[in-house]
Amino acid sequence: MSQIMEMLVRRGFIWQSFEIYGGMAGFIDYAPLGNGLRRKIENLWREFFVVNERSVEIDTPTVGIEEVFIASGHAEGFTDVAIECSECGRVFRADHYVKEKLNLEVDPTIEAVKAVIEEFDLRCECGGKFKEPEHFNLMFETKIGPGRGKKGYLRPETAQGIFIAFKRLSDYFRHKLPFGVAQIGRAYRNEISPRQGVIRLREFNQAELEFFCHPGEKKHPDFHKYADDVVTLVDKFDKEHRITLREAVERGIIAHELLAYFVGKTRRFLLAAGIKDDKLRFRQHKDDERAHYAVDCWDAEVLLSYGWIEVVGIADRSDYDLSRHTKYSKEDLSVFVPYDEPVKVKRKKVVANIAKLGPVFKEKAKKIAEELAKLESAGDEVKVVVDGEEITVTSEFYEVREVEEEIHGEKIVPHVIEPSFGLDRITYAVLEHAFDVDHVDGEERKVLRLKRYLAPVQVAVLPLLSKDRFVEEAERIAESLRESGVYTELDTAGSIGRRYRRYDEIGTPFCVTVDHQTFEDGTVTIRDRDTTSQIRIQKDRIVDVIKELLSSEKDIKEFGEVFRP
């Protein structure tokens, strides 16, 4: 880990935020190469979960009003247990501190933490005793507007903006389920004591998909594409399965086909990003770990130098979110689902006697009749609310009849399947899995074996000598590559061997070298990062060959005779 982090900082992938002021845990800067890599991973995610899915992408504010988070449950329940030292004043997240110092798993409740502190006489690193454990809300609070303002929070996830916009989104999709809504953006969690670098941040990047479906139809027409993929599953009983997704559904390990579909799609995305399959697993939440509203939940975990780290959560959130926002906003967030064929049903209905209602209730009679029609039964009297007024209506004004109606559909509150991706963790995981050390010509070489299409610098053009004609020819080639959309750097500093090592270390797949032979026969060399092999081709072919290599996994020997200088 230390080797990797040293390289990432030195080469310009990740830097400590606020460095000249001493830094602050939980914040990082994406330096030029890291930002380029993360953006490409974002675009790869879009290919999988927007372009090749029945989905759209939206962008909502990162600041939310308090009502949103009261409805979502974050205002009350989005907390961790904190412990503060009575001597030095340092504050720690209790369950993490207990795990680190005692190697014990503790329930994140005040009672459980207090019991462990007392039983083991757990103290701060300075030796001081801890104060009483307290709940700490992880959301950043803010004020919107001048003066007293309106209370708000920085969003702790991107999902709530999607749920708030559901009515508009349902209209956009013409109320036809299923459909997905994606959002990529920043989220914020005021972590108590982040200690794992890029793994636990206070400001981070998420890519989330909320896939709205009929509660009784949790299937996907494209499940067959992933059904025979063999995945590593760790179920809620800690039993490991190496199994196809089809079998996992049939055996009831994964709750239903739609959830398995997104497990399969997530796996394919992570492999495409460069995560190694033998270091990837999907772990099911235990019953006491899973949110009370979730039907089933699986975390994609990647083995890193930190251990097994969650990078994706895939949950069936049922109708919890839309139902909560319906309750608190008073807006109907249901969808009308038509039947294939109308259904005739008999039911009881309260029918108003308009002739008697009119003279007694006058202008309110029509509204009273409409409220009565919503009822299926009534006794000697009923109470209805009209324009905020509760009115008692006796049985002389209505009768209960059995009627036959033709039903054309039903209103349902959609369920939500949510794959939620931590882009920062995924970016770091890709870098760690790509990092390698080998030996070339008797020397140790550090190399990032990134997927070609994700490399932040795709090609380096290197003049063998820094003389004018070599540099000018290299500039012409670099410009032609840039104009074709290939991210290209021109580098003249240092020996050619040192420059090769420099670009190997940042993951550049190919180096193009202008040498003496270029001026004799118009050829240049292309060097492959992974094998260090080289070929010679005509310089007027360079753009076409490089673009084909970058968009495939073809070997350079398909384009010319391999040689080693």
C-alpha atoms as one frame of an Amber mdcrd trajectory, in Angstrom:
protein
   0.000   0.000   0.000   2.813   2.413   0.878   4.480   1.798  -2.517   1.228
   2.443  -4.349   0.299   5.589  -2.412   3.806   7.019  -2.832   3.544   6.500
  -6.582   0.009   7.908  -6.801   1.056  11.104  -5.037   4.393  11.487  -6.859
   2.982  10.867 -10.327  -0.104  13.046  -9.960  -3.076  10.766  -9.307  -4.140
  11.742  -5.778  -3.051  14.569  -3.474  -3.941  15.510   0.083  -6.492  18.339
   0.152  -5.509  21.582   1.931  -1.928  20.323   1.991  -0.230  23.693   2.535
  -2.413  24.205   5.624  -1.595  20.827   7.110  -4.330  18.818   5.379  -7.612
  17.439   6.694  -8.585  13.769   6.969 -11.434  12.662   4.758 -10.693  14.944
   1.787  -8.560  14.336  -1.311  -7.730  16.187  -4.514  -7.852  14.308  -7.782
  -4.634  15.339  -9.492  -4.441  15.427 -13.326  -3.993  11.691 -13.900  -6.396
  10.590 -11.156  -9.094  12.909 -12.416  -8.655  11.594 -15.944  -8.944   7.989
 -14.769 -12.007   8.609 -12.575 -13.822  10.426 -15.383 -13.203   7.489 -17.712
 -14.543   5.077 -15.106 -17.639   7.294 -14.830 -18.137   7.114 -18.594 -17.684
   3.330 -18.529 -20.389   3.201 -15.817 -22.695   5.238 -18.062 -22.198   2.720
 -20.867 -23.358  -0.101 -18.614 -26.106   1.546 -16.567 -27.489   4.338 -18.761
 -26.708   3.771 -22.436 -27.311   0.008 -22.294 -30.201   0.105 -19.841 -33.732
   1.526 -19.912 -32.423   4.492 -17.969 -31.903   8.214 -18.079 -29.447  10.376
 -16.180 -30.404  13.474 -14.187 -28.537  15.957 -12.018 -30.090  17.351  -8.824
 -28.789  19.776  -6.151 -26.201  18.642  -3.632 -27.978  20.760  -0.981 -31.376
  19.552   0.212 -34.012  21.163   2.395 -34.613  19.652   5.820 -38.030  18.193
   4.908 -36.430  15.843   2.386 -34.194  14.253   5.012 -36.921  14.068   7.626
 -38.966  12.058   5.123 -36.018   9.854   4.122 -35.140   9.115   7.745 -31.644
  10.623   7.546 -32.400  13.517   9.910 -33.119  11.108  12.741 -31.397   7.852
  11.936 -28.253   8.655   9.933 -25.909   8.462  12.920 -22.831   6.720  14.282
 -21.811   6.329  17.920 -18.933   8.648  18.845 -16.604   8.491  21.845 -14.666
  11.559  23.027 -11.556  11.525  25.175 -11.944  13.510  28.412  -8.239  14.397
  28.354  -7.134  15.299  24.809 -10.590  15.859  23.305 -10.073  13.532  20.334
 -13.250  11.939  18.977 -13.435   8.463  17.460 -16.085   6.399  15.746 -16.777
   3.855  18.459 -17.208   0.614  16.494 -14.100   1.293  14.394 -12.003   2.146
  17.471 -13.108  -1.005  19.288 -12.307  -3.102  16.207  -8.876  -1.494  15.836
  -7.842  -1.746  19.504  -9.595  -4.927  20.664 -10.294  -6.740  17.379 -13.938
  -7.048  18.435 -17.101  -6.447  16.469 -19.486  -4.292  18.504 -23.065  -3.296
  17.737 -23.122   0.428  16.897 -25.405   1.293  19.829 -24.640   3.441  22.853
 -25.442   0.608  25.249 -23.166  -1.929  23.520 -20.262   0.520  23.183 -20.553
   1.590  26.818 -20.491  -2.042  27.954 -17.302  -2.787  25.968 -15.526   0.344
  27.269 -16.314  -0.599  30.860 -15.508  -4.315  30.505 -12.107  -3.783  28.860
 -11.300  -0.395  30.440 -10.822   0.900  26.887  -8.986   4.221  26.804  -7.888
   6.839  24.294  -4.503   6.557  22.631  -3.290   9.293  25.005  -4.361   7.207
  28.011  -7.361   9.334  28.879 -10.805   7.971  29.728 -13.725   8.341  27.358
 -16.823  10.376  28.097 -20.297   8.863  27.703 -20.843   7.609  24.117 -23.124
   9.832  21.997 -24.982   9.649  18.698 -23.430  11.824  15.986 -25.412  12.766
  12.859 -23.229  12.288   9.794 -24.888  14.941   7.629 -23.315  18.352   7.111
 -25.870  20.945   8.233 -26.223  24.310   6.497 -28.531  27.326   6.245 -30.175
  28.306   2.989 -30.730  32.024   2.464 -29.937  35.122   4.555 -30.796  35.853
   8.166 -32.193  32.905  10.050 -32.446  31.131   6.705 -33.915  27.729   6.057
 -32.302  24.633   7.500 -30.752  22.283   4.982 -28.148  19.563   4.619 -25.510
  18.530   2.116 -26.862  15.315   0.637 -25.443  12.092   2.107 -26.374  10.190
  -1.084 -27.536  11.100  -4.581 -30.661   8.920  -4.421 -33.069  11.312  -2.683
 -32.978  13.801  -5.556 -34.259  11.026  -7.826 -37.130  10.097  -5.494 -38.167
  13.758  -5.155 -38.353  14.056  -8.958 -40.290  10.783  -9.351 -43.595  12.341
 -10.529 -41.841  14.170 -13.373 -39.759  11.113 -14.206 -42.828   8.891 -14.298
 -44.448  11.322 -16.754 -41.245  11.257 -18.844 -41.440   7.454 -19.097 -45.217
   7.658 -19.800 -45.835   5.749 -16.561 -44.489   2.531 -18.090 -42.544   0.329
 -15.685 -39.786  -0.684 -15.334 -37.428   2.252 -15.814 -34.160   3.424 -14.306
 -32.896   6.839 -13.271 -29.171   7.407 -12.770 -27.201  10.164 -11.112 -23.464
  10.720 -10.781 -22.255  13.337  -8.351 -20.851  14.399  -5.012 -22.219  13.276
  -1.668 -21.131  14.256   1.823 -20.845  12.440   5.144 -19.277  14.103   8.155
 -17.340  11.016   9.206 -16.256  11.080  12.850 -12.643   9.978  12.387 -11.809
   8.824   8.834  -8.576   6.854   8.900  -8.408   4.914   5.629  -7.333   7.515
   3.095  -9.383   7.249  -0.088 -11.492   4.425   1.374 -13.405   6.652   3.816
 -13.992  10.225   2.692 -16.147  13.072   3.931 -16.772  14.271   0.368 -16.996
  11.542  -2.226 -18.336  10.607  -5.647 -21.280   8.287  -6.169 -22.889   6.716
  -9.195 -26.369   5.459  -8.357 -29.169   3.861 -10.331 -32.717   3.731  -8.982
 -34.540   1.074 -11.005 -38.312   1.358 -10.506 -40.298  -1.827 -11.030 -43.684
  -3.429 -10.385 -43.647  -5.133  -6.945 -44.870  -8.392  -8.478 -42.604  -8.381
 -11.542 -38.996  -8.367 -10.353 -37.509  -9.730 -13.548 -35.433  -8.300 -16.387
 -35.688  -9.204 -20.085 -31.874  -9.284 -20.343 -31.220 -11.578 -17.366 -30.212
 -14.329 -19.793 -27.084 -12.310 -20.655 -25.766 -12.803 -17.131 -27.622 -15.926
 -15.922 -24.719 -18.294 -16.612 -21.986 -16.027 -15.206 -20.178 -17.745 -12.346
 -19.840 -15.455  -9.335 -18.475 -15.712  -5.808 -21.263 -15.185  -3.278 -20.975
 -15.067   0.504 -24.460 -15.519   1.927 -25.834 -14.129   5.189 -24.696 -17.293
   6.997 -21.076 -16.645   5.875 -21.190 -19.620   3.503 -19.276 -19.093   0.266
 -20.736 -20.202  -3.082 -19.052 -20.307  -6.461 -22.207 -20.467  -8.516 -24.082
 -19.220 -11.571 -26.578 -16.419 -11.058 -29.343 -18.604 -12.470 -28.687 -21.249
  -9.816 -28.402 -18.603  -7.090 -31.943 -17.432  -7.891 -33.336 -20.958  -8.230
 -31.895 -21.924  -4.835 -33.191 -18.758  -3.177 -29.732 -17.440  -2.285 -30.495
 -14.219  -4.171 -34.069 -13.058  -3.558 -35.141 -12.636  -7.178 -34.034 -12.393
 -10.786 -33.875  -8.584 -11.007 -31.456  -8.360  -8.100 -29.338 -11.127  -9.637
 -29.361  -9.253 -12.951 -27.763  -6.224 -11.321 -25.258  -8.401  -9.457 -24.217
  -9.800 -12.834 -24.098  -6.416 -14.533 -22.132  -4.908 -11.666 -19.601  -7.725
 -11.862 -19.145  -7.228 -15.612 -18.649  -3.477 -15.087 -16.030  -3.986 -12.381
 -14.148  -6.508 -14.517 -14.260  -4.095 -17.462 -12.779  -1.409 -15.187  -9.865
  -3.691 -14.294 -10.901  -5.333 -11.019  -9.516  -8.876 -10.800 -12.185 -11.578
 -10.677 -10.339 -13.650  -8.068 -10.361 -10.612  -5.752 -14.074  -9.833  -6.173
 -17.001 -11.241  -4.224 -20.617 -10.350  -3.417 -21.532 -10.498   0.267 -25.135
 -10.664   1.430 -26.225  -8.467   4.336 -27.116 -10.407   7.463 -30.656 -10.081
   8.844 -29.534  -7.730  11.635 -27.371  -5.723   9.234 -29.901  -5.186   6.459
 -32.085  -2.067   6.563 -35.564  -2.855   7.896 -37.183  -1.875   4.591 -34.837
  -3.894   2.359 -35.932  -7.233   0.883 -32.349  -8.287   0.134 -28.995  -6.523
  -0.154 -25.608  -7.533  -1.582 -22.293  -5.672  -1.373 -19.658  -6.014  -4.059
 -16.404  -6.311  -2.113 -12.881  -6.061  -3.510  -9.781  -7.458  -1.829  -7.273
  -4.639  -1.322  -4.314  -3.974   0.938  -6.940  -2.673   3.414  -8.738  -6.063
   3.370 -12.141  -6.762   1.814 -13.654  -3.356   1.012 -17.208  -2.639  -0.101
 -17.306  -0.712  -3.396 -20.941  -1.264  -4.474 -24.186  -1.878  -2.625 -27.071
  -3.525  -4.495 -30.340  -3.383  -2.572 -34.024  -4.064  -3.067 -35.366  -1.022
  -1.174 -39.021  -2.077  -1.647 -41.452   0.911  -1.758 -39.933   2.550   1.318
 -38.614   5.738  -0.276 -41.620   6.617  -2.424 -44.043   5.744   0.382 -42.179
   7.944   2.868 -42.085  10.905   0.485 -45.786  10.373  -0.296 -46.564  10.527
   3.419 -44.541  13.658   4.148 -45.135  15.631   0.931 -48.829  14.644   0.556
 -48.125  14.029  -3.144 -49.281  10.824  -4.840 -46.151   8.980  -6.025 -47.969
   5.926  -7.326 -48.176   4.689 -10.926 -51.288   3.454 -12.736 -50.576   0.046
 -14.248 -53.140  -0.994 -16.905 -54.272  -4.607 -17.184 -53.888  -6.465 -20.463
 -57.648  -7.028 -20.411 -60.271  -5.184 -18.304 -61.514  -7.107 -15.268 -65.113
  -7.040 -14.045 -65.498  -7.003 -10.282 -68.422  -6.684  -7.922 -68.089  -4.425
  -4.942 -70.179  -2.476  -2.494 -70.440   1.236  -2.975 -71.968   4.070  -0.964
 -74.311   6.018  -3.282 -75.481   9.473  -2.259 -79.119  10.601  -2.531 -78.502
  13.909  -4.280 -82.155  14.893  -4.072 -81.923  14.911  -0.276 -78.315  16.143
   0.018 -78.856  19.270  -2.073 -81.465  21.064   0.023 -79.637  20.344   3.293
 -75.947  20.783   2.408 -76.377  23.151  -0.576 -73.041  24.013  -2.284 -71.206
  21.266  -0.383 -73.552  18.522  -1.565 -71.542  17.599  -4.654 -68.265  17.248
  -2.733 -69.994  15.223  -0.005 -71.347  12.870  -2.678 -67.839  12.447  -4.106
 -66.423  11.578  -0.687 -69.242   9.104  -0.033 -68.519   7.380  -3.365 -65.016
   6.535  -2.110 -66.481   4.396   0.673 -67.377   0.713   0.405 -69.408   0.495
   3.583 -71.328   2.742   5.954 -73.443   2.371   9.090 -76.058   4.694  10.442
 -73.766   7.628   9.881 -70.361   8.456   8.415 -67.955  11.348   8.728 -66.417
  12.947   5.644 -63.997  15.864   5.296 -64.864  18.626   2.818 -62.680  21.713
   2.461 -61.054  20.870   5.783 -64.374  20.599   7.638 -65.538  17.287   9.129
 -69.203  16.689   8.317 -71.445  13.975   9.777 -73.820  12.437   7.209 -76.639
  10.155   8.370 -77.997   7.138   6.480 -81.047   8.988   5.118 -78.701  10.707
   2.654 -77.179   7.543   1.144 -77.569   3.842   0.520 -75.089   0.953   0.137
 -75.403  -0.901  -3.170 -73.553  -3.780  -4.805 -72.272  -2.657  -8.193 -70.313
  -4.319 -10.981 -67.421  -2.299 -12.308 -64.950  -2.795 -15.113 -61.405  -2.324
 -13.774 -58.810  -1.316 -16.335 -55.778  -1.346 -14.045 -54.459  -0.592 -10.598
 -52.405   2.051  -8.848 -49.193   0.750  -7.302 -46.209   2.286  -5.535 -43.155
   1.004  -7.450 -40.396  -0.896  -5.709 -36.802   0.232  -6.188 -33.704  -1.831
  -6.952 -30.657   0.321  -6.221 -27.095  -0.408  -7.321 -25.001   2.294  -5.576
 -21.347   2.688  -6.591 -18.554   4.399  -4.646 -16.494   5.815  -7.492 -13.546
   6.850  -5.331 -13.146   3.369  -3.877 -13.533   1.819  -7.312 -10.921   4.176
  -8.766  -8.459   3.288  -6.010  -9.226  -0.423  -6.352  -8.562  -0.249 -10.095
  -5.211   1.423  -9.425  -4.187  -1.100  -6.769  -5.179  -4.084  -8.917  -3.327
  -2.600 -11.902  -0.123  -1.919  -9.944   2.664  -4.380 -10.681   6.404  -4.702
 -10.258   8.485  -6.745 -12.703  12.019  -6.771 -14.099  13.058  -5.517 -17.525
  16.667  -5.710 -18.708  17.743  -6.634 -15.199  16.077  -3.604 -13.601  13.000
  -3.386 -11.418  10.079  -1.738 -13.198   6.879  -0.351 -11.673   3.970  -0.531
 -14.078   0.241   0.220 -14.003  -1.478  -2.364 -16.171  -4.628  -0.290 -16.665
  -7.186  -1.198 -19.292  -6.110   0.609 -22.445  -9.378   2.531 -22.792  -9.146
   3.822 -19.214  -5.559   5.062 -19.251  -5.480   8.814 -18.518  -2.546   9.261
 -20.938  -3.175   6.957 -23.878  -0.037   7.595 -25.944   3.328   9.231 -25.307
   5.252  10.510 -28.329   8.982  10.496 -27.630  11.672  11.986 -29.880  14.827
   9.909 -29.428  16.908  13.089 -29.284  15.932  16.598 -28.251  17.266  18.042
 -31.506  14.967  20.264 -33.545  14.057  17.890 -36.374  13.273  15.023 -33.967
  11.099  17.251 -31.799   9.336  18.842 -34.771   8.462  15.445 -36.257   7.239
  14.229 -32.842   5.072  17.349 -32.501   3.436  16.672 -35.873   2.625  13.076
 -34.885   1.329  14.110 -31.442  -0.910  16.752 -33.004  -2.413  14.267 -35.459
  -3.196  11.875 -32.582  -4.789  14.647 -30.499  -6.928  15.771 -33.421  -8.256
  12.206 -33.690  -9.325  12.266 -30.027  -6.403  10.373 -28.496  -5.050  11.887
 -25.250  -1.364  12.285 -26.079   1.696  13.685 -24.314   4.962  14.763 -25.918
   8.010  14.234 -23.709  11.625  15.216 -24.425  13.086  15.127 -20.889  15.643
  12.447 -19.996  16.961   9.316 -21.662  14.567   7.239 -23.773  14.748   4.380
 -21.231  13.827   6.671 -18.364  10.913   8.085 -20.351   9.614   4.586 -21.093
   9.675   3.788 -17.371   7.885   7.052 -16.576   4.957   6.206 -18.826   4.887
   2.549 -17.760   4.435   3.748 -14.191   1.396   5.933 -15.005  -0.218   3.230
 -17.149   0.250   4.662 -20.661  -0.404   1.703 -23.005   1.780   2.799 -25.939
   4.807   4.936 -26.638   5.606   6.168 -30.149   9.277   6.934 -30.793  10.764
   9.124 -33.506  14.332   7.957 -34.173  17.001   8.146 -36.883  15.241   5.593
 -39.090  12.151   7.814 -39.172  14.020  10.199 -41.479  15.305   7.367 -43.672
  12.113   5.399 -44.406   9.251   7.319 -42.728   8.667   4.732 -39.982   8.256
   5.100 -36.220   8.187   2.557 -33.407   5.233   1.638 -31.229   6.171   0.173
 -27.844   3.706  -1.891 -25.793   3.590  -1.128 -22.053   2.852  -4.644 -20.853
   5.357  -6.637 -22.903   7.866  -3.823 -23.761   7.865  -5.268 -27.308   8.075
  -2.866 -30.256   7.031  -2.768 -33.907   7.850  -0.381 -36.744   5.104   1.081
 -38.921   4.781   3.884 -41.429   4.070   7.138 -39.619   1.014   7.839 -41.804
  -0.603   4.692 -40.287  -0.011   5.722 -36.697  -3.447   7.235 -35.983  -5.415
   4.269 -37.366  -3.236   1.663 -35.658  -3.221   3.419 -32.275  -7.002   3.918
 -32.295  -7.582   0.262 -33.125  -5.196  -0.862 -30.391  -6.841   1.401 -27.798
 -10.337   0.122 -28.564  -9.365  -3.560 -28.438  -7.052  -6.035 -26.746  -5.163
  -6.824 -29.942  -1.458  -7.613 -29.761   0.828  -5.115 -31.529   2.323  -7.979
 -33.516  -0.863  -8.005 -35.596   0.277  -4.673 -37.051   3.970  -5.279 -37.630
   6.980  -7.450 -36.915   7.966  -7.416 -33.250  11.554  -6.601 -32.331  13.466
  -5.744 -29.173  16.053  -2.974 -29.630
